[in-house]
Amino acid sequence: MAANFKIRISKKNDSLHLNLSGELDGTSAHELLNVLRNHPQRVSRIFIHTDYLSHLHSFGREVFRNNMGAFRNYSAKLVFTGENASQFAIKGLNHIRKEDR
């Protein structure tokens, strides 16, 4: 994992907020996927804030995208925010892309 990658997690009402910072490489992408797999089932939306990612390695982005198929029937909607939101776009999944907060 990139030494500077961090996920700050907070919950507001029925939403979970994941604030990503640092570099997203392959191992960091798996860490993010594990957080999504283990989220509390009582949330309707998960906001993934990408503004503080300093670099998205192409391999990390592909690891994330290639493993998102497991979330096709996910109960929570994934909402990507920030300047890097479009890097996470995956057609056909139950999520919303939002470019800015």
C-alpha positions in Angstrom: 0.0 0.0 0.0 1.1 3.5 -0.7 2.6 4.7 2.6 0.6 7.9 2.5 -2.9 6.5 1.7 -5.5 7.1 4.3 -9.3 6.6 4.5 -11.0 8.8 7.1 -14.5 7.4 7.9 -17.4 9.3 9.3 -21.1 8.6 9.5 -23.8 11.3 9.2 -27.4 10.2 9.6 -27.9 7.4 7.1 -24.8 8.2 5.0 -21.2 7.0 5.3 -18.4 9.3 4.2 -15.1 8.0 3.1 -12.5 10.7 2.7 -9.5 9.4 0.7 -6.1 11.0 0.8 -2.7 10.2 -0.6 -2.0 7.8 -3.4 -4.3 5.1 -4.6 -2.3 2.1 -5.8 -3.4 -1.6 -6.1 -3.1 -2.4 -2.4 -4.8 0.9 -1.4 -7.6 0.0 -3.8 -8.1 -3.3 -2.0 -8.2 -1.5 1.3 -11.0 0.7 0.0 -12.9 -2.3 -1.4 -12.6 -4.0 2.1 -14.1 -0.9 3.8 -17.0 -1.0 1.3 -17.6 -4.7 1.9 -17.6 -4.3 5.6 -19.7 -1.1 5.9 -22.6 -0.9 8.3 -25.7 -2.2 6.5 -27.8 0.6 7.9 -26.6 3.3 5.4 -28.4 4.3 2.2 -25.5 6.2 0.6 -21.7 6.0 0.8 -19.9 9.2 -0.3 -16.4 8.6 -1.5 -14.6 12.0 -1.4 -11.6 12.0 -3.8 -10.4 15.6 -3.6 -7.4 14.8 -1.5 -6.0 12.0 -3.6 -2.6 13.2 -4.7 -2.2 10.4 -7.4 -4.3 7.6 -8.8 -2.1 4.9 -10.2 -3.6 3.4 -13.3 -3.2 -0.1 -11.7 -5.0 1.0 -8.5 -7.8 2.4 -10.5 -8.1 -0.8 -12.5 -8.0 -3.0 -9.4 -10.9 -0.9 -7.9 -12.9 -1.0 -11.2 -12.4 -4.7 -11.8 -13.6 -5.6 -8.3 -16.7 -3.4 -8.3 -18.8 -6.1 -10.0 -19.3 -7.6 -6.5 -21.3 -4.5 -5.6 -23.9 -4.7 -8.4 -26.6 -5.6 -6.0 -25.3 -3.4 -3.2 -28.0 -1.8 -1.1 -26.2 1.5 -0.6 -25.7 3.9 -3.5 -22.1 4.9 -4.0 -21.6 8.7 -4.6 -18.2 9.8 -5.8 -17.3 13.4 -5.2 -14.4 15.7 -6.0 -12.0 16.3 -8.8 -11.1 12.6 -9.2 -14.7 11.3 -9.2 -14.7 10.6 -12.9 -11.7 8.3 -12.5 -13.9 5.9 -10.6 -16.8 5.8 -13.1 -18.1 2.4 -13.9 -20.9 1.9 -16.4 -23.8 -0.2 -15.3 -23.3 -0.1 -11.6 -25.8 1.3 -9.1 -24.0 4.5 -8.2 -24.1 8.2 -8.8 -21.2 10.3 -9.9 -21.0 13.7 -8.5 -18.1 15.9 -9.6 -18.0 18.4 -6.8 -19.4 18.7 -3.2 
